[in-house]
Amino acid sequence: MTFDPKQLTHGFLVTGTDTGIGKTVVSAMLVRALNASYFKPVQAGLDEPTDTDVVRDLSAMPNDRFFPESYRLKEPASPHLSAAMEGIEIDIDRLQLPKSEHPLIVEGAGGVMVPLTNSVLFIEVFAKWQLPTILCARTSLGTINHTLLSLAALRNWRVPIHGVIFVGDAHEENESIIPRFGDVKHLGRLPFLNPLDQNSLSKVFEENFHLNDF
């Protein structure tokens, strides 16, 4: 893998303890709150609106804040499998961070250890990028184990960890013990929103997060 250090930029990488964890909604919230740009390097699944489409809609940012995906794969599966089903292999050297005049929010695919190819995990690319990383974690049962293992993996690969954003209903014990054992900052909690729209995202950021943490 070759990466151009000149392309390292300011912003955050958003990853999660699992797929469907809420990374895209968190990304949209941060893009809106930080007046940022957005980049989804690998999109696996095209039948429904893509993650870029969702972030664009929820953040209400202009189109020039959204960079095209390096890979758009049809099947909603692990990137290595989705690519193989189309008869291709992801070229890791294509996964370069775009240059942005604004803070850049980069959203990963699935959890931290998702394979991009048969020999490369996404976390290896995270380590090359060296962006401050925000880990999205559920508040519900099982989150302690999943979150602490994900934090351990990020540290093992020397990925800089900015903090954890919890997603779901409040759970005081889980939200206190994970930062304690994981030695990580609790950045805030994104509750389930109904409706989920631009206004509700802005409101929840104002109520549950601190701009200075970002």
C-alpha positions as a Markdown table, in Angstrom:
| # | Residue | x | y | z |
|---|---|---|---|---|
| 1 | Met | 0.0 | 0.0 | 0.0 |
| 2 | Thr | 1.3 | 3.4 | -0.9 |
| 3 | Phe | -0.2 | 6.6 | 0.5 |
| 4 | Asp | 0.7 | 10.2 | -0.2 |
| 5 | Pro | 1.3 | 12.0 | 3.2 |
| 6 | Lys | 0.5 | 15.3 | 1.5 |
| 7 | Gln | -3.1 | 14.1 | 1.3 |
| 8 | Leu | -3.5 | 13.7 | 5.0 |
| 9 | Thr | -6.2 | 16.2 | 6.0 |
| 10 | His | -8.1 | 17.5 | 9.1 |
| 11 | Gly | -11.3 | 15.9 | 10.1 |
| 12 | Phe | -12.5 | 12.6 | 11.6 |
| 13 | Leu | -12.9 | 9.0 | 10.6 |
| 14 | Val | -16.3 | 7.5 | 11.7 |
| 15 | Thr | -16.3 | 3.8 | 12.2 |
| 16 | Gly | -18.4 | 1.4 | 14.3 |
| 17 | Thr | -18.4 | -1.7 | 16.4 |
| 18 | Asp | -20.7 | -3.4 | 13.8 |
| 19 | Thr | -22.7 | -2.8 | 10.7 |
| 20 | Gly | -26.0 | -0.9 | 11.0 |
| 21 | Ile | -24.6 | 0.8 | 14.1 |
| 22 | Gly | -25.6 | 4.3 | 13.1 |
| 23 | Lys | -22.4 | 5.6 | 11.5 |
| 24 | Thr | -24.2 | 7.3 | 8.6 |
| 25 | Val | -26.5 | 9.3 | 10.9 |
| 26 | Val | -23.6 | 10.2 | 13.1 |
| 27 | Ser | -21.7 | 11.3 | 10.0 |
| 28 | Ala | -24.6 | 13.4 | 8.9 |
| 29 | Met | -24.8 | 15.0 | 12.3 |
| 30 | Leu | -21.1 | 15.9 | 12.3 |
| 31 | Val | -21.1 | 17.2 | 8.7 |
| 32 | Arg | -24.0 | 19.5 | 9.6 |
| 33 | Ala | -22.6 | 20.6 | 13.0 |
| 34 | Leu | -19.0 | 21.1 | 11.8 |
| 35 | Asn | -19.8 | 22.6 | 8.4 |
| 36 | Ala | -17.8 | 19.7 | 7.0 |
| 37 | Ser | -17.3 | 17.7 | 3.8 |
| 38 | Tyr | -18.0 | 14.0 | 3.5 |
| 39 | Phe | -16.3 | 11.0 | 1.9 |
| 40 | Lys | -17.5 | 7.3 | 1.8 |
| 41 | Pro | -14.5 | 5.4 | 0.3 |
| 42 | Val | -16.4 | 2.1 | -0.3 |
| 43 | Gln | -20.1 | 1.9 | -0.7 |
| 44 | Ala | -21.4 | -1.7 | -0.7 |
| 45 | Gly | -25.1 | -1.8 | -1.6 |
| 46 | Leu | -26.8 | 0.3 | -4.2 |
| 47 | Asp | -30.5 | -0.9 | -4.1 |
| 48 | Glu | -31.4 | 1.8 | -1.5 |
| 49 | Pro | -30.2 | 5.3 | -1.1 |
| 50 | Thr | -26.4 | 5.2 | -0.6 |
| 51 | Asp | -24.8 | 6.5 | 2.6 |
| 52 | Thr | -23.7 | 9.6 | 0.7 |
| 53 | Asp | -27.3 | 10.2 | -0.4 |
| 54 | Val | -28.5 | 9.9 | 3.2 |
| 55 | Val | -25.8 | 12.2 | 4.6 |
| 56 | Arg | -26.5 | 14.8 | 1.8 |
| 57 | Asp | -30.2 | 14.8 | 2.7 |
| 58 | Leu | -29.8 | 14.9 | 6.4 |
| 59 | Ser | -27.0 | 17.5 | 6.5 |
| 60 | Ala | -28.4 | 19.8 | 3.8 |
| 61 | Met | -24.9 | 20.6 | 2.7 |
| 62 | Pro | -24.3 | 21.7 | -1.0 |
| 63 | Asn | -23.2 | 19.0 | -3.5 |
| 64 | Asp | -19.6 | 20.2 | -3.6 |
| 65 | Arg | -19.1 | 19.0 | 0.0 |
| 66 | Phe | -19.5 | 15.4 | -1.1 |
| 67 | Phe | -16.7 | 13.5 | -2.7 |
| 68 | Pro | -17.5 | 10.5 | -5.0 |
| 69 | Glu | -16.9 | 7.0 | -3.6 |
| 70 | Ser | -13.8 | 5.2 | -4.7 |
| 71 | Tyr | -15.9 | 2.1 | -5.1 |
| 72 | Arg | -19.6 | 1.6 | -5.6 |
| 73 | Leu | -20.5 | -2.0 | -5.2 |
| 74 | Lys | -23.9 | -3.4 | -5.8 |
| 75 | Glu | -24.2 | -6.1 | -3.2 |
| 76 | Pro | -24.8 | -5.1 | 0.5 |
| 77 | Ala | -22.0 | -7.3 | 1.9 |
| 78 | Ser | -18.5 | -7.1 | 3.2 |
| 79 | Pro | -16.5 | -5.0 | 0.6 |
| 80 | His | -14.2 | -7.9 | -0.3 |
| 81 | Leu | -17.2 | -10.2 | -1.0 |
| 82 | Ser | -19.2 | -7.5 | -2.8 |
| 83 | Ala | -16.3 | -6.7 | -5.0 |
| 84 | Ala | -15.6 | -10.4 | -5.8 |
| 85 | Met | -19.2 | -10.9 | -6.8 |
| 86 | Glu | -18.6 | -8.2 | -9.5 |
| 87 | Gly | -15.3 | -9.9 | -10.6 |
| 88 | Ile | -13.1 | -7.2 | -9.2 |
| 89 | Glu | -10.7 | -6.6 | -6.3 |
| 90 | Ile | -10.4 | -3.4 | -4.4 |
| 91 | Asp | -7.2 | -1.6 | -5.2 |
| 92 | Ile | -6.1 | -0.2 | -1.8 |
| 93 | Asp | -4.0 | 2.5 | -3.4 |
| 94 | Arg | -7.2 | 4.1 | -4.8 |
| 95 | Leu | -8.4 | 4.8 | -1.3 |
| 96 | Gln | -6.8 | 8.2 | -0.9 |
| 97 | Leu | -8.3 | 10.9 | 1.2 |
| 98 | Pro | -9.6 | 13.8 | -0.9 |
| 99 | Lys | -8.3 | 17.3 | -0.2 |
| 100 | Ser | -10.9 | 19.5 | 1.4 |
| 101 | Glu | -11.1 | 23.2 | 2.4 |
| 102 | His | -13.5 | 22.1 | 5.2 |
| 103 | Pro | -13.2 | 19.4 | 7.9 |
| 104 | Leu | -13.6 | 16.0 | 6.3 |
| 105 | Ile | -15.8 | 13.3 | 7.7 |
| 106 | Val | -14.8 | 9.9 | 6.4 |
| 107 | Glu | -17.2 | 7.0 | 7.0 |
| 108 | Gly | -15.9 | 3.5 | 7.0 |
| 109 | Ala | -17.8 | 0.3 | 6.0 |
| 110 | Gly | -19.2 | -2.0 | 8.7 |
| 111 | Gly | -17.0 | -2.5 | 11.7 |
| 112 | Val | -13.3 | -1.8 | 12.2 |
| 113 | Met | -12.1 | -5.2 | 11.0 |
| 114 | Val | -14.0 | -5.5 | 7.8 |
| 115 | Pro | -12.0 | -7.0 | 5.0 |
| 116 | Leu | -11.5 | -4.9 | 1.9 |
| 117 | Thr | -9.6 | -7.7 | 0.0 |
| 118 | Asn | -8.6 | -11.3 | 0.9 |
| 119 | Ser | -5.4 | -9.9 | 2.4 |
| 120 | Val | -6.2 | -6.3 | 3.7 |
| 121 | Leu | -8.6 | -5.2 | 6.5 |
| 122 | Phe | -10.1 | -1.7 | 6.5 |
| 123 | Ile | -8.3 | -1.0 | 9.8 |
| 124 | Glu | -5.0 | -1.2 | 8.0 |
| 125 | Val | -6.1 | 1.7 | 5.8 |
| 126 | Phe | -7.3 | 3.6 | 8.9 |
| 127 | Ala | -3.8 | 3.2 | 10.3 |
| 128 | Lys | -2.3 | 4.8 | 7.1 |
| 129 | Trp | -4.8 | 7.7 | 7.1 |
| 130 | Gln | -4.1 | 8.6 | 10.8 |
| 131 | Leu | -7.3 | 10.6 | 11.1 |
| 132 | Pro | -8.7 | 11.0 | 14.6 |
| 133 | Thr | -11.2 | 8.2 | 14.8 |
| 134 | Ile | -14.7 | 8.3 | 16.3 |
| 135 | Leu | -16.1 | 4.9 | 17.3 |
| 136 | Cys | -19.9 | 4.5 | 17.1 |
| 137 | Ala | -21.3 | 2.0 | 19.7 |
| 138 | Arg | -24.7 | 0.8 | 20.7 |
| 139 | Thr | -25.9 | 1.4 | 24.2 |
| 140 | Ser | -27.7 | -1.9 | 24.4 |
| 141 | Leu | -26.8 | -5.4 | 25.6 |
| 142 | Gly | -23.4 | -6.7 | 24.2 |
| 143 | Thr | -21.9 | -3.3 | 23.6 |
| 144 | Ile | -19.3 | -3.5 | 26.4 |
| 145 | Asn | -17.5 | -6.5 | 24.8 |
| 146 | His | -17.9 | -5.2 | 21.2 |
| 147 | Thr | -16.7 | -1.7 | 22.0 |
| 148 | Leu | -13.8 | -2.7 | 24.2 |
| 149 | Leu | -12.6 | -5.2 | 21.5 |
| 150 | Ser | -12.9 | -2.5 | 18.8 |
| 151 | Leu | -10.9 | 0.0 | 20.9 |
| 152 | Ala | -8.3 | -2.6 | 21.5 |
| 153 | Ala | -8.0 | -3.4 | 17.8 |
| 154 | Leu | -7.7 | 0.3 | 16.9 |
| 155 | Arg | -4.9 | 0.8 | 19.4 |
| 156 | Asn | -3.2 | -2.4 | 18.2 |
| 157 | Trp | -3.0 | -0.8 | 14.8 |
| 158 | Arg | -2.0 | 2.5 | 16.2 |
| 159 | Val | -5.1 | 4.3 | 14.9 |
| 160 | Pro | -5.7 | 7.6 | 16.8 |
| 161 | Ile | -8.9 | 7.4 | 18.8 |
| 162 | His | -10.8 | 10.6 | 19.4 |
| 163 | Gly | -13.7 | 9.1 | 21.4 |
| 164 | Val | -16.9 | 7.1 | 21.4 |
| 165 | Ile | -20.3 | 8.2 | 20.3 |
| 166 | Phe | -23.1 | 6.0 | 21.7 |
| 167 | Val | -26.2 | 5.4 | 19.7 |
| 168 | Gly | -29.6 | 4.4 | 21.2 |
| 169 | Asp | -31.5 | 4.8 | 24.4 |
| 170 | Ala | -29.7 | 6.1 | 27.5 |
| 171 | His | -27.9 | 3.4 | 29.5 |
| 172 | Glu | -25.9 | 5.0 | 32.3 |
| 173 | Glu | -23.9 | 1.9 | 33.3 |
| 174 | Asn | -22.8 | 1.0 | 29.8 |
| 175 | Glu | -22.0 | 4.6 | 29.0 |
| 176 | Ser | -19.8 | 4.9 | 32.1 |
| 177 | Ile | -18.0 | 1.6 | 32.2 |
| 178 | Ile | -16.9 | 1.6 | 28.5 |
| 179 | Pro | -15.0 | 5.0 | 28.8 |
| 180 | Arg | -13.5 | 3.7 | 32.1 |
| 181 | Phe | -12.2 | 0.4 | 30.9 |
| 182 | Gly | -11.5 | 1.7 | 27.3 |
| 183 | Asp | -9.7 | 4.8 | 28.5 |
| 184 | Val | -11.6 | 6.8 | 25.9 |
| 185 | Lys | -13.7 | 10.0 | 25.9 |
| 186 | His | -17.5 | 9.8 | 25.9 |
| 187 | Leu | -18.3 | 12.3 | 23.2 |
| 188 | Gly | -22.1 | 12.1 | 23.5 |
| 189 | Arg | -25.1 | 10.0 | 22.7 |
| 190 | Leu | -27.3 | 10.0 | 19.6 |
| 191 | Pro | -30.8 | 8.8 | 20.6 |
| 192 | Phe | -33.2 | 7.2 | 18.2 |
| 193 | Leu | -34.9 | 10.1 | 16.5 |
| 194 | Asn | -38.4 | 10.2 | 15.2 |
| 195 | Pro | -38.6 | 12.1 | 13.0 |
| 196 | Leu | -35.1 | 11.8 | 11.7 |
| 197 | Asp | -34.4 | 15.0 | 9.8 |
| 198 | Gln | -32.1 | 18.0 | 9.6 |
| 199 | Asn | -33.8 | 19.8 | 12.4 |
| 200 | Ser | -33.8 | 16.9 | 14.8 |
| 201 | Leu | -30.1 | 16.2 | 14.1 |
| 202 | Ser | -29.2 | 19.8 | 14.8 |
| 203 | Lys | -31.2 | 19.8 | 18.0 |
| 204 | Val | -29.7 | 16.6 | 19.3 |
| 205 | Phe | -26.2 | 17.8 | 18.7 |
| 206 | Glu | -26.9 | 21.0 | 20.6 |
| 207 | Glu | -28.4 | 19.1 | 23.5 |
| 208 | Asn | -26.1 | 16.0 | 23.7 |
| 209 | Phe | -22.7 | 17.1 | 22.4 |
| 210 | His | -20.1 | 19.9 | 22.8 |
| 211 | Leu | -18.7 | 21.6 | 19.8 |
| 212 | Asn | -15.4 | 22.1 | 21.5 |
| 213 | Asp | -15.0 | 18.3 | 21.6 |
| 214 | Phe | -14.6 | 18.3 | 17.9 |
